[in-house]
Amino acid sequence: MKKIVMPFAVVCITAMTFVACKKDAKTSAETDAVPQSVLAKIQSQGFSTDAVKKVDNGYLVEGDIILTDENLNSKSTSPTLLIAQEEQYRTTNLVTRLPRTVTVSVTNLPTVYVLATQEAIGRYNALPNKRLTFQYISSGTGDIDIYGFNEGPSGGYITLGSSGFPTAAGDPFNQIKMNQNQYAYGSNPDQHYVASVIQHEMGHCIGFRHTDYMNRAYSCGGRRSNEGSAGVGAILIPGTPSTANAESFMLACSNGGNRTFNANDLIAMDYLY
């Protein structure tokens, strides 16, 4: 997830706006370091190729999404691939073998991150008619492990957290990285705000795309960008409306506050899980 820093870091020199995922403006030095063959695969999956970064377990796209080699080499089996307007969208792979409990752990992070993780888990588990639940574990490594990294602002945005999508085998993505840079959450992180970011990243782990992936300017500002029909990876979730989806928990950029499920998010969660 990403946060907007005006004019540049999580604390805009004049205003402090945090965005949840990533920036639109291309950082050519970063993108140029990624092979064109990889960029072509990323684009064919329906993801932005702006400011793509090589990371230890894949490629970071759209500010907070990690695409692994498995993701990039997989093919869609769904015929329901549409050009996005403002609806809710999911990835090709989802968590399977439902009903199912997914364990979540926190590794070497301050207590506020543990409390925020438990809060995010509580938000999911409070949903009605769910076939997917989460459980916090205090020892060992969970199906999803949350740990830290440190990266400063870049191009007016700062990444708050990052994660990836479910595997072809139907398992959730197994990592969420939370930024411990001073400009991400400050010296005294707000638990509810951190919980909202973790809730967003958990959404990616179980197959949600950004609600505004077709126009990141909706939550991030800057220029409009729409990847078009997308070869794979942007599947309409039936029942979600084709109107602006204000305050969705899966908007690309954070509003700096306590954002959770809106009415359309609940429809999407109920349909998928």
C-alpha positions as CSV (number, residue, x, y, z in Angstrom):
1,M,0.0,0.0,0.0
2,K,1.2,3.5,-0.5
3,K,1.1,6.9,0.9
4,I,1.4,10.3,-0.8
5,V,4.1,12.6,0.4
6,M,3.6,16.1,-0.8
7,P,5.7,17.4,-2.3
8,F,7.7,14.3,-1.7
9,A,7.9,12.3,1.4
10,V,5.2,10.8,3.6
11,V,5.1,14.3,4.9
12,C,4.7,16.4,1.8
13,I,6.9,19.3,2.4
14,T,3.8,21.2,2.8
15,A,1.2,18.6,3.5
16,M,1.3,15.2,4.8
17,T,-0.7,12.8,2.7
18,F,-0.1,9.1,2.8
19,V,-0.9,6.8,0.0
20,A,-1.4,3.1,0.2
21,C,0.4,1.6,-2.7
22,K,2.6,3.2,-5.2
23,K,3.3,6.1,-7.4
24,D,2.3,6.7,-11.0
25,A,5.2,8.6,-12.3
26,K,7.8,6.4,-13.9
27,T,11.2,6.1,-12.3
28,S,13.1,5.2,-15.4
29,A,16.3,4.1,-13.6
30,E,14.3,1.5,-11.7
31,T,12.1,0.3,-14.6
32,D,15.0,0.2,-17.1
33,A,16.8,-2.3,-14.8
34,V,13.9,-4.8,-15.4
35,P,14.2,-6.8,-18.6
36,Q,11.7,-5.9,-21.3
37,S,10.6,-9.5,-21.4
38,V,9.5,-9.2,-17.8
39,L,7.8,-5.9,-18.4
40,A,5.8,-7.4,-21.2
41,K,4.6,-10.2,-18.9
42,I,3.6,-7.7,-16.2
43,Q,1.7,-5.7,-18.8
44,S,0.0,-8.8,-20.1
45,Q,-1.2,-9.5,-16.6
46,G,-3.0,-6.1,-16.5
47,F,-0.5,-4.4,-14.2
48,S,1.2,-1.0,-14.6
49,T,4.8,-1.1,-15.8
50,D,5.6,2.2,-14.3
51,A,8.4,2.2,-11.7
52,V,8.7,-1.6,-11.6
53,K,11.3,-2.8,-9.1
54,K,13.2,-6.1,-8.8
55,V,12.8,-7.4,-5.2
56,D,14.1,-10.5,-3.5
57,N,11.1,-12.7,-4.3
58,G,9.9,-11.2,-7.6
59,Y,8.9,-7.7,-8.9
60,L,7.2,-4.9,-7.1
61,V,4.5,-3.3,-9.2
62,E,1.8,-0.7,-8.5
63,G,3.7,0.3,-5.3
64,D,2.8,-2.6,-3.1
65,I,2.2,-5.7,-5.2
66,I,4.8,-8.4,-5.5
67,L,4.6,-10.6,-8.6
68,T,6.6,-13.8,-8.4
69,D,7.9,-15.7,-11.4
70,E,5.0,-18.1,-10.9
71,N,2.5,-15.2,-11.2
72,L,4.2,-13.9,-14.3
73,N,4.2,-17.3,-16.0
74,S,0.7,-18.4,-15.2
75,K,-2.1,-18.2,-17.7
76,S,-5.7,-17.2,-17.0
77,T,-8.4,-19.9,-17.2
78,S,-11.3,-17.5,-16.7
79,P,-13.4,-16.2,-19.6
80,T,-14.6,-13.3,-17.4
81,L,-11.9,-10.7,-18.1
82,L,-13.3,-7.2,-18.7
83,I,-12.1,-3.7,-19.1
84,A,-12.3,-2.1,-15.7
85,Q,-14.3,1.0,-14.9
86,E,-14.7,1.3,-11.1
87,E,-15.9,-2.2,-10.2
88,Q,-14.2,-4.6,-7.7
89,Y,-11.7,-6.9,-9.3
90,R,-9.8,-10.0,-8.3
91,T,-6.9,-11.9,-9.5
92,T,-7.0,-15.2,-11.5
93,N,-5.9,-17.3,-8.4
94,L,-7.9,-17.3,-5.2
95,V,-7.5,-19.2,-1.9
96,T,-9.1,-22.6,-2.2
97,R,-9.9,-25.6,-0.1
98,L,-12.6,-23.7,1.7
99,P,-13.7,-23.5,4.5
100,R,-10.2,-22.7,5.7
101,T,-8.3,-21.0,8.5
102,V,-5.2,-19.0,7.5
103,T,-2.7,-18.4,10.2
104,V,-0.9,-15.1,10.5
105,S,2.3,-14.3,12.4
106,V,4.4,-11.2,13.1
107,T,8.2,-11.4,13.0
108,N,10.5,-8.9,14.8
109,L,8.1,-5.9,14.7
110,P,7.0,-3.6,17.6
111,T,3.9,-4.4,19.7
112,V,1.8,-1.9,17.8
113,Y,2.1,-4.1,14.7
114,V,1.1,-7.2,16.6
115,L,-2.0,-5.4,17.9
116,A,-2.8,-3.9,14.5
117,T,-2.5,-7.4,12.9
118,Q,-4.9,-8.8,15.5
119,E,-7.3,-5.9,14.7
120,A,-7.1,-6.5,11.0
121,I,-7.8,-10.2,11.6
122,G,-10.8,-9.3,13.7
123,R,-12.2,-7.2,10.9
124,Y,-12.1,-10.1,8.5
125,N,-13.4,-12.6,11.0
126,A,-16.3,-10.4,11.9
127,L,-17.7,-10.6,8.4
128,P,-20.9,-12.8,8.0
129,N,-21.1,-16.0,6.0
130,K,-17.4,-16.3,5.7
131,R,-15.6,-19.5,4.5
132,L,-12.2,-18.0,5.0
133,T,-11.0,-17.0,8.5
134,F,-7.7,-15.9,10.0
135,Q,-5.9,-16.8,13.2
136,Y,-3.0,-15.0,14.8
137,I,-0.2,-17.2,16.1
138,S,2.4,-15.9,18.5
139,S,5.1,-18.4,17.8
140,G,6.3,-20.0,14.6
141,T,5.7,-18.8,11.0
142,G,2.1,-18.5,9.8
143,D,0.6,-19.1,6.4
144,I,1.1,-15.3,6.1
145,D,4.1,-13.8,7.9
146,I,4.4,-10.0,8.5
147,Y,7.8,-8.5,8.9
148,G,9.6,-5.2,8.4
149,F,11.7,-3.3,5.8
150,N,13.0,0.2,5.7
151,E,12.6,2.3,2.5
152,G,12.3,6.1,2.3
153,P,10.0,8.2,0.1
154,S,10.5,8.3,-3.7
155,G,8.8,10.6,-6.2
156,G,6.3,12.0,-3.8
157,Y,5.1,8.7,-2.4
158,I,6.2,6.2,0.2
159,T,5.3,2.5,0.2
160,L,3.6,1.6,3.5
161,G,3.5,-2.2,2.9
162,S,3.7,-4.8,0.2
163,S,2.4,-8.3,-0.5
164,G,1.5,-10.6,-3.4
165,F,-1.3,-12.8,-4.8
166,P,-2.4,-16.4,-4.1
167,T,-0.5,-19.2,-5.7
168,A,-1.8,-21.5,-8.5
169,A,-2.2,-24.1,-5.8
170,G,-4.7,-22.0,-4.0
171,D,-2.6,-20.8,-1.1
172,P,-2.5,-17.2,0.1
173,F,0.6,-15.2,-0.6
174,N,2.9,-15.9,2.4
175,Q,4.4,-12.5,3.2
176,I,3.5,-9.0,4.1
177,K,6.2,-6.4,4.4
178,M,5.6,-3.3,6.5
179,N,7.7,-0.2,6.0
180,Q,9.5,0.9,9.2
181,N,10.9,4.1,7.7
182,Q,10.3,7.1,9.9
183,Y,8.2,8.7,7.1
184,A,5.8,5.8,6.8
185,Y,4.0,5.8,10.1
186,G,6.0,8.2,12.2
187,S,7.7,7.6,15.6
188,N,4.4,6.6,17.3
189,P,2.3,4.6,14.8
190,D,-1.5,4.7,15.1
191,Q,-2.7,1.2,15.6
192,H,-5.9,1.6,13.5
193,Y,-4.0,3.2,10.6
194,V,-1.5,0.3,10.6
195,A,-4.4,-2.2,10.9
196,S,-5.9,-0.6,7.8
197,V,-2.7,-1.1,5.8
198,I,-2.4,-4.7,7.0
199,Q,-6.1,-5.3,6.1
200,H,-5.3,-4.0,2.6
201,E,-2.2,-6.2,2.2
202,M,-4.1,-9.2,3.4
203,G,-6.7,-8.4,0.7
204,H,-3.9,-8.8,-1.9
205,C,-2.8,-12.1,-0.3
206,I,-6.3,-13.6,-0.8
207,G,-6.7,-12.3,-4.4
208,F,-8.0,-8.7,-4.4
209,R,-6.7,-6.2,-6.9
210,H,-6.8,-2.4,-6.3
211,T,-10.3,-1.1,-6.7
212,D,-9.0,1.8,-8.7
213,Y,-6.3,-0.1,-10.7
214,M,-7.9,1.1,-13.9
215,N,-7.4,4.7,-12.8
216,R,-5.0,5.1,-9.9
217,A,-5.4,8.9,-10.0
218,Y,-8.7,8.2,-8.1
219,S,-6.9,7.7,-4.8
220,C,-3.3,8.6,-5.6
221,G,-3.7,11.8,-7.7
222,G,-1.5,12.4,-10.7
223,R,-2.2,11.3,-14.2
224,R,-4.9,8.8,-15.2
225,S,-3.7,5.4,-16.2
226,N,-5.8,2.5,-17.4
227,E,-4.2,-0.8,-18.5
228,G,-7.2,-1.7,-20.6
229,S,-8.7,-5.2,-21.0
230,A,-5.6,-7.0,-19.5
231,G,-4.6,-10.4,-20.6
232,V,-5.2,-12.0,-17.2
233,G,-5.5,-11.0,-13.6
234,A,-8.4,-8.5,-13.6
235,I,-11.6,-10.4,-13.2
236,L,-14.9,-8.6,-12.4
237,I,-16.5,-9.6,-9.1
238,P,-20.2,-9.8,-9.9
239,G,-22.5,-7.6,-7.9
240,T,-20.1,-4.7,-7.5
241,P,-21.3,-1.5,-9.2
242,S,-19.7,0.4,-12.0
243,T,-19.6,3.7,-10.1
244,A,-16.8,5.4,-8.1
245,N,-16.0,3.2,-5.1
246,A,-15.1,5.8,-2.4
247,E,-13.2,4.6,0.7
248,S,-12.8,1.0,-0.5
249,F,-10.2,-0.9,1.6
250,M,-8.5,-1.8,-1.6
251,L,-7.9,1.6,-3.1
252,A,-4.4,2.0,-4.3
253,C,-3.4,4.8,-2.0
254,S,-4.1,5.4,1.6
255,N,-6.0,8.4,3.0
256,G,-3.8,8.3,6.1
257,G,-6.7,7.2,8.3
258,N,-8.6,4.2,9.6
259,R,-10.1,2.7,6.4
260,T,-11.9,-0.6,6.4
261,F,-14.6,-2.4,4.3
262,N,-17.1,-0.3,2.6
263,A,-20.5,-1.7,1.3
264,N,-19.0,-2.8,-2.0
265,D,-16.1,-4.5,-0.3
266,L,-18.5,-6.5,1.7
267,I,-20.3,-7.6,-1.5
268,A,-17.0,-8.7,-3.0
269,M,-15.9,-10.5,0.2
270,D,-19.2,-12.3,0.4
271,Y,-19.0,-13.4,-3.2
272,L,-15.5,-14.7,-3.1
273,Y,-15.3,-16.1,0.4
